[in-house]
Amino acid sequence: MKHSIEVSGNHATVFLKDKIHVNDASLLRDDMLEVISQGITDFRIDLSELIYIDSSGLGTLVTVNKRTKGRVTLIGAQGLPLELIKRTRLDKVFNLE
């Protein structure tokens, strides 16, 4: 997995590419929690180039949603990641675009 985080003001955009497995999820979680500790409250997570996410990756998204005092929006989800988000009913938790 490749990920990058761009911060602008009180907002962060997270770009996820390829696949998220258990090892990737812990690195992603640590990076995103570091951004939250800097006071960032609104996240846009771009899933448009993500082809697979496992339960640990979904757990990371939930953790970030719980820890931030703002809003987490998932954008561009498609294919298997979107299917898993819907099957786990996380589409009721997150804003989807």
Secondary structure, DSSP 8 states (H G I E B T S, - for coil): -EEEEEEETTEEEEEEEEEE-HHHHHHHHHHHHHHHHTT--EEEEEEEEEEEE-HHHHHHHHHHHHH-SS-EEEES--HHHHHHHHHTTGGGTSEE-
